[in-house]
Amino acid sequence: MVKTNVMRILDRAKASYKTYEYKSDGAISGTEVAKAIGKPVECVFKTLVTVGKSGANYVFVVPVAEELDLKKAASSVGEKSIEMLKSKNLLPTTGYVHGGCSPIGMKKQFVTTVHSSAKDVDTIVFSAGKIGAQVEMSLETLGNIVPIKIADIVVGNDLCVVP
């Protein structure tokens, strides 16, 4: 596998990680990525980039089978509201294309929040910075590379109390 910028950053930091490669003619769903690399879907995460009402960008790392809850996400970063960054703005903002976005190695370090379920697995898998390449590491290792926050930021998982 050709080293990506993400892998070079991890190598420079002497971080422990594994890589996975899969064949793709373009971006595929995260659940398809999990199947292609033979990893449980709850261990595979996607990287989503948003823009807040303030104009600031934020990165959210969530399980591939889950959907980002925009209200929870906004609250986790102290914004009134956030929306997904438009695809046309992804490359100029992050240096990555849709389907190959990684929380490591963006053009600028944005506030990065990882869904709390990442604490329930030994390692997480996410994009290595290009379509067809994934990296696997512990949450602790990721936090040593980029500053991260942990929060419940996906749709559902709300506790309901029935009177």
C-alpha atoms as an extended CHARMM CRD file, in Angstrom:
* protein
*
       163  EXT
         1         1  MET       CA              0.0000000000        0.0000000000        0.0000000000  PROA      1               0.0000000000
         2         2  VAL       CA              1.2390000000        3.4850000000       -0.8560000000  PROA      2               0.0000000000
         3         3  LYS       CA              1.6300000000        5.5620000000        2.3160000000  PROA      3               0.0000000000
         4         4  THR       CA             -0.9380000000        8.3110000000        2.7530000000  PROA      4               0.0000000000
         5         5  ASN       CA             -0.2900000000       11.5750000000        4.5660000000  PROA      5               0.0000000000
         6         6  VAL       CA             -2.2160000000       10.1120000000        7.5230000000  PROA      6               0.0000000000
         7         7  MET       CA              0.1770000000        7.1460000000        7.6860000000  PROA      7               0.0000000000
         8         8  ARG       CA              3.2180000000        9.4220000000        7.4470000000  PROA      8               0.0000000000
         9         9  ILE       CA              1.8880000000       11.5200000000       10.3580000000  PROA      9               0.0000000000
        10        10  LEU       CA              1.3260000000        8.3430000000       12.3940000000  PROA      10              0.0000000000
        11        11  ASP       CA              4.8050000000        7.0630000000       11.5300000000  PROA      11              0.0000000000
        12        12  ARG       CA              6.4180000000       10.3530000000       12.5820000000  PROA      12              0.0000000000
        13        13  ALA       CA              4.5420000000       10.1350000000       15.9090000000  PROA      13              0.0000000000
        14        14  LYS       CA              5.6660000000        6.4960000000       16.2810000000  PROA      14              0.0000000000
        15        15  ALA       CA              2.0010000000        5.5900000000       16.7250000000  PROA      15              0.0000000000
        16        16  SER       CA              0.7680000000        2.0190000000       16.6380000000  PROA      16              0.0000000000
        17        17  TYR       CA             -1.7280000000        1.3780000000       13.8130000000  PROA      17              0.0000000000
        18        18  LYS       CA             -2.8300000000       -1.1570000000       11.2060000000  PROA      18              0.0000000000
        19        19  THR       CA             -3.8350000000       -0.4600000000        7.6280000000  PROA      19              0.0000000000
        20        20  TYR       CA             -6.5040000000       -1.9410000000        5.3830000000  PROA      20              0.0000000000
        21        21  GLU       CA             -6.9820000000       -1.6070000000        1.6800000000  PROA      21              0.0000000000
        22        22  TYR       CA            -10.1180000000       -2.2550000000       -0.3460000000  PROA      22              0.0000000000
        23        23  LYS       CA            -11.0020000000       -1.9020000000       -4.0080000000  PROA      23              0.0000000000
        24        24  SER       CA            -13.4210000000        0.8320000000       -4.9660000000  PROA      24              0.0000000000
        25        25  ASP       CA            -14.2920000000        2.8700000000       -8.0250000000  PROA      25              0.0000000000
        26        26  GLY       CA            -15.3210000000        5.7470000000       -5.7410000000  PROA      26              0.0000000000
        27        27  ALA       CA            -16.8370000000        6.4720000000       -2.3510000000  PROA      27              0.0000000000
        28        28  ILE       CA            -18.8290000000        3.5670000000       -0.9250000000  PROA      28              0.0000000000
        29        29  SER       CA            -20.9250000000        3.3880000000        2.2150000000  PROA      29              0.0000000000
        30        30  GLY       CA            -19.2070000000        2.8430000000        5.5170000000  PROA      30              0.0000000000
        31        31  THR       CA            -21.0200000000       -0.4250000000        6.0790000000  PROA      31              0.0000000000
        32        32  GLU       CA            -19.6710000000       -1.6200000000        2.7200000000  PROA      32              0.0000000000
        33        33  VAL       CA            -16.1780000000       -0.5840000000        3.8430000000  PROA      33              0.0000000000
        34        34  ALA       CA            -16.5820000000       -2.6100000000        7.0670000000  PROA      34              0.0000000000
        35        35  LYS       CA            -17.6110000000       -5.6570000000        5.0440000000  PROA      35              0.0000000000
        36        36  ALA       CA            -14.7980000000       -5.1440000000        2.5080000000  PROA      36              0.0000000000
        37        37  ILE       CA            -12.1070000000       -5.0920000000        5.2140000000  PROA      37              0.0000000000
        38        38  GLY       CA            -13.7410000000       -7.7700000000        7.3900000000  PROA      38              0.0000000000
        39        39  LYS       CA            -14.2400000000       -5.6140000000       10.4840000000  PROA      39              0.0000000000
        40        40  PRO       CA            -17.3580000000       -5.3960000000       12.7000000000  PROA      40              0.0000000000
        41        41  VAL       CA            -19.4850000000       -2.4200000000       11.6610000000  PROA      41              0.0000000000
        42        42  GLU       CA            -19.4470000000       -1.0040000000       15.2200000000  PROA      42              0.0000000000
        43        43  CYS       CA            -15.6490000000       -0.5770000000       14.9750000000  PROA      43              0.0000000000
        44        44  VAL       CA            -15.6600000000        1.3270000000       11.6740000000  PROA      44              0.0000000000
        45        45  PHE       CA            -16.1530000000        5.0980000000       11.8400000000  PROA      45              0.0000000000
        46        46  LYS       CA            -16.7490000000        7.8610000000        9.3130000000  PROA      46              0.0000000000
        47        47  THR       CA            -15.4020000000       11.3960000000        9.4560000000  PROA      47              0.0000000000
        48        48  LEU       CA            -17.9500000000       14.1700000000        8.9260000000  PROA      48              0.0000000000
        49        49  VAL       CA            -17.1340000000       17.8510000000        8.5540000000  PROA      49              0.0000000000
        50        50  THR       CA            -19.6290000000       20.5300000000        9.5280000000  PROA      50              0.0000000000
        51        51  VAL       CA            -19.8920000000       24.2850000000        9.7170000000  PROA      51              0.0000000000
        52        52  GLY       CA            -21.4060000000       26.0580000000       12.7130000000  PROA      52              0.0000000000
        53        53  LYS       CA            -23.6160000000       29.1260000000       12.8150000000  PROA      53              0.0000000000
        54        54  SER       CA            -20.4490000000       31.0160000000       13.8290000000  PROA      54              0.0000000000
        55        55  GLY       CA            -18.7690000000       29.9480000000       10.5550000000  PROA      55              0.0000000000
        56        56  ALA       CA            -16.2890000000       27.6530000000       12.3400000000  PROA      56              0.0000000000
        57        57  ASN       CA            -15.7220000000       24.1210000000       11.0500000000  PROA      57              0.0000000000
        58        58  TYR       CA            -16.0150000000       21.0260000000       13.2330000000  PROA      58              0.0000000000
        59        59  VAL       CA            -15.1200000000       17.3770000000       12.6770000000  PROA      59              0.0000000000
        60        60  PHE       CA            -17.2650000000       14.5260000000       13.9850000000  PROA      60              0.0000000000
        61        61  VAL       CA            -16.1970000000       10.8770000000       13.9580000000  PROA      61              0.0000000000
        62        62  VAL       CA            -19.1980000000        8.5460000000       14.1980000000  PROA      62              0.0000000000
        63        63  PRO       CA            -19.9030000000        4.8470000000       13.6190000000  PROA      63              0.0000000000
        64        64  VAL       CA            -20.6010000000        4.1930000000        9.9360000000  PROA      64              0.0000000000
        65        65  ALA       CA            -24.0400000000        2.7060000000       10.6320000000  PROA      65              0.0000000000
        66        66  GLU       CA            -25.1330000000        5.7620000000       12.6170000000  PROA      66              0.0000000000
        67        67  GLU       CA            -26.3100000000        9.2360000000       11.6710000000  PROA      67              0.0000000000
        68        68  LEU       CA            -24.9120000000       12.4470000000       13.1520000000  PROA      68              0.0000000000
        69        69  ASP       CA            -27.4830000000       14.2490000000       15.3140000000  PROA      69              0.0000000000
        70        70  LEU       CA            -26.9350000000       17.8760000000       14.3250000000  PROA      70              0.0000000000
        71        71  LYS       CA            -28.5030000000       19.2390000000       17.5340000000  PROA      71              0.0000000000
        72        72  LYS       CA            -26.3730000000       17.0260000000       19.7950000000  PROA      72              0.0000000000
        73        73  ALA       CA            -23.3080000000       17.7980000000       17.7000000000  PROA      73              0.0000000000
        74        74  ALA       CA            -23.9160000000       21.5480000000       17.8800000000  PROA      74              0.0000000000
        75        75  SER       CA            -24.4160000000       21.3580000000       21.6320000000  PROA      75              0.0000000000
        76        76  SER       CA            -21.1930000000       19.3380000000       22.0580000000  PROA      76              0.0000000000
        77        77  VAL       CA            -19.1430000000       22.1360000000       20.4830000000  PROA      77              0.0000000000
        78        78  GLY       CA            -21.0660000000       25.0880000000       21.9450000000  PROA      78              0.0000000000
        79        79  GLU       CA            -22.7780000000       26.1600000000       18.7140000000  PROA      79              0.0000000000
        80        80  LYS       CA            -26.4340000000       27.1630000000       18.3110000000  PROA      80              0.0000000000
        81        81  SER       CA            -26.6260000000       25.0620000000       15.1640000000  PROA      81              0.0000000000
        82        82  ILE       CA            -24.4360000000       23.2790000000       12.6500000000  PROA      82              0.0000000000
        83        83  GLU       CA            -24.8980000000       21.8860000000        9.1750000000  PROA      83              0.0000000000
        84        84  MET       CA            -22.9150000000       19.5080000000        7.0190000000  PROA      84              0.0000000000
        85        85  LEU       CA            -20.1630000000       21.1400000000        4.9830000000  PROA      85              0.0000000000
        86        86  LYS       CA            -21.1230000000       21.2110000000        1.3130000000  PROA      86              0.0000000000
        87        87  SER       CA            -19.2350000000       18.6150000000       -0.7710000000  PROA      87              0.0000000000
        88        88  LYS       CA            -17.7550000000       21.3170000000       -3.0220000000  PROA      88              0.0000000000
        89        89  ASN       CA            -16.1290000000       22.8890000000        0.0710000000  PROA      89              0.0000000000
        90        90  LEU       CA            -14.7040000000       19.6470000000        1.5060000000  PROA      90              0.0000000000
        91        91  LEU       CA            -11.4620000000       19.4970000000       -0.5110000000  PROA      91              0.0000000000
        92        92  PRO       CA            -10.5510000000       23.1960000000       -0.1540000000  PROA      92              0.0000000000
        93        93  THR       CA            -11.3620000000       23.1390000000        3.5860000000  PROA      93              0.0000000000
        94        94  THR       CA             -9.8060000000       19.8100000000        4.6130000000  PROA      94              0.0000000000
        95        95  GLY       CA             -7.5720000000       18.6250000000        1.7690000000  PROA      95              0.0000000000
        96        96  TYR       CA             -9.6900000000       15.4590000000        1.5130000000  PROA      96              0.0000000000
        97        97  VAL       CA            -12.3590000000       14.2120000000       -0.8930000000  PROA      97              0.0000000000
        98        98  HSD       CA            -15.7320000000       12.7170000000        0.0140000000  PROA      98              0.0000000000
        99        99  GLY       CA            -15.1500000000        9.0930000000        1.0270000000  PROA      99              0.0000000000
       100       100  GLY       CA            -11.5070000000        9.7030000000        1.9450000000  PROA      100             0.0000000000
       101       101  CYS       CA            -11.8070000000       12.2180000000        4.7820000000  PROA      101             0.0000000000
       102       102  SER       CA             -9.7570000000       11.4930000000        7.9180000000  PROA      102             0.0000000000
       103       103  PRO       CA             -9.6270000000       13.3180000000       11.2600000000  PROA      103             0.0000000000
       104       104  ILE       CA             -5.8240000000       13.1740000000       10.9420000000  PROA      104             0.0000000000
       105       105  GLY       CA             -3.8930000000       15.4480000000        8.5720000000  PROA      105             0.0000000000
       106       106  MET       CA             -6.4920000000       18.0270000000        7.5880000000  PROA      106             0.0000000000
       107       107  LYS       CA             -5.2120000000       21.3540000000        6.2370000000  PROA      107             0.0000000000
       108       108  LYS       CA             -6.1400000000       22.9100000000        9.5930000000  PROA      108             0.0000000000
       109       109  GLN       CA             -6.7970000000       21.2940000000       12.9790000000  PROA      109             0.0000000000
       110       110  PHE       CA            -10.5210000000       21.6100000000       13.6890000000  PROA      110             0.0000000000
       111       111  VAL       CA            -12.3060000000       20.7700000000       16.9330000000  PROA      111             0.0000000000
       112       112  THR       CA            -12.7920000000       16.9900000000       16.6440000000  PROA      112             0.0000000000
       113       113  THR       CA            -15.4760000000       15.0570000000       18.5200000000  PROA      113             0.0000000000
       114       114  VAL       CA            -15.6530000000       11.2640000000       18.5290000000  PROA      114             0.0000000000
       115       115  HSD       CA            -18.8680000000        9.4260000000       19.3590000000  PROA      115             0.0000000000
       116       116  SER       CA            -18.8490000000        7.8920000000       22.8360000000  PROA      116             0.0000000000
       117       117  SER       CA            -19.3260000000        4.3440000000       21.4850000000  PROA      117             0.0000000000
       118       118  ALA       CA            -15.6270000000        4.4130000000       20.4970000000  PROA      118             0.0000000000
       119       119  LYS       CA            -14.8640000000        3.8500000000       24.1860000000  PROA      119             0.0000000000
       120       120  ASP       CA            -16.6820000000        0.4810000000       23.9840000000  PROA      120             0.0000000000
       121       121  VAL       CA            -14.3060000000       -1.0890000000       21.4380000000  PROA      121             0.0000000000
       122       122  ASP       CA            -10.5770000000       -1.8170000000       21.6260000000  PROA      122             0.0000000000
       123       123  THR       CA             -9.7740000000       -0.0840000000       18.3410000000  PROA      123             0.0000000000
       124       124  ILE       CA            -11.5360000000        2.0430000000       15.7590000000  PROA      124             0.0000000000
       125       125  VAL       CA            -11.0900000000        2.0390000000       11.9970000000  PROA      125             0.0000000000
       126       126  PHE       CA            -11.4230000000        5.1680000000        9.8540000000  PROA      126             0.0000000000
       127       127  SER       CA            -10.2040000000        6.5960000000        6.5610000000  PROA      127             0.0000000000
       128       128  ALA       CA             -6.4660000000        6.7790000000        5.9970000000  PROA      128             0.0000000000
       129       129  GLY       CA             -6.9780000000        9.8910000000        3.8760000000  PROA      129             0.0000000000
       130       130  LYS       CA             -7.9250000000        8.3830000000        0.5340000000  PROA      130             0.0000000000
       131       131  ILE       CA            -10.6820000000        6.2020000000       -0.8340000000  PROA      131             0.0000000000
       132       132  GLY       CA             -9.6940000000        2.5500000000       -0.5090000000  PROA      132             0.0000000000
       133       133  ALA       CA             -7.4480000000        2.9350000000        2.5470000000  PROA      133             0.0000000000
       134       134  GLN       CA             -8.3350000000        2.6550000000        6.2350000000  PROA      134             0.0000000000
       135       135  VAL       CA             -6.3200000000        2.8340000000        9.4550000000  PROA      135             0.0000000000
       136       136  GLU       CA             -7.0570000000        1.0930000000       12.7480000000  PROA      136             0.0000000000
       137       137  MET       CA             -5.8860000000        2.3020000000       16.1600000000  PROA      137             0.0000000000
       138       138  SER       CA             -6.9830000000        2.7360000000       19.7250000000  PROA      138             0.0000000000
       139       139  LEU       CA             -8.9990000000        5.7850000000       20.7180000000  PROA      139             0.0000000000
       140       140  GLU       CA             -6.1040000000        6.7330000000       22.9910000000  PROA      140             0.0000000000
       141       141  THR       CA             -3.6920000000        6.6950000000       20.0300000000  PROA      141             0.0000000000
       142       142  LEU       CA             -6.0350000000        8.9100000000       18.0010000000  PROA      142             0.0000000000
       143       143  GLY       CA             -6.2330000000       11.3110000000       20.9490000000  PROA      143             0.0000000000
       144       144  ASN       CA             -2.4400000000       11.4690000000       21.0700000000  PROA      144             0.0000000000
       145       145  ILE       CA             -2.3400000000       12.5430000000       17.4210000000  PROA      145             0.0000000000
       146       146  VAL       CA             -5.2480000000       15.0250000000       17.3380000000  PROA      146             0.0000000000
       147       147  PRO       CA             -7.0370000000       16.6160000000       20.2850000000  PROA      147             0.0000000000
       148       148  ILE       CA            -10.4280000000       14.9190000000       20.6180000000  PROA      148             0.0000000000
       149       149  LYS       CA            -13.5700000000       15.2850000000       22.6600000000  PROA      149             0.0000000000
       150       150  ILE       CA            -15.9170000000       12.3890000000       23.3980000000  PROA      150             0.0000000000
       151       151  ALA       CA            -19.7040000000       12.9050000000       23.2470000000  PROA      151             0.0000000000
       152       152  ASP       CA            -22.9930000000       11.2380000000       22.3850000000  PROA      152             0.0000000000
       153       153  ILE       CA            -23.5220000000       12.7960000000       18.9520000000  PROA      153             0.0000000000
       154       154  VAL       CA            -25.6260000000       10.2750000000       16.9980000000  PROA      154             0.0000000000
       155       155  VAL       CA            -29.3590000000       10.0730000000       16.3560000000  PROA      155             0.0000000000
       156       156  GLY       CA            -31.1610000000        7.9340000000       18.9250000000  PROA      156             0.0000000000
       157       157  ASN       CA            -29.5940000000        6.5590000000       22.0750000000  PROA      157             0.0000000000
       158       158  ASP       CA            -31.7050000000        9.0200000000       24.0930000000  PROA      158             0.0000000000
       159       159  LEU       CA            -32.9000000000        7.7320000000       27.4130000000  PROA      159             0.0000000000
       160       160  CYS       CA            -36.6750000000        7.8520000000       27.5880000000  PROA      160             0.0000000000
       161       161  VAL       CA            -38.4140000000        7.9580000000       30.9280000000  PROA      161             0.0000000000
       162       162  VAL       CA            -42.0190000000        6.8320000000       30.8120000000  PROA      162             0.0000000000
       163       163  PRO       CA            -44.1370000000        8.2260000000       33.6790000000  PROA      163             0.0000000000
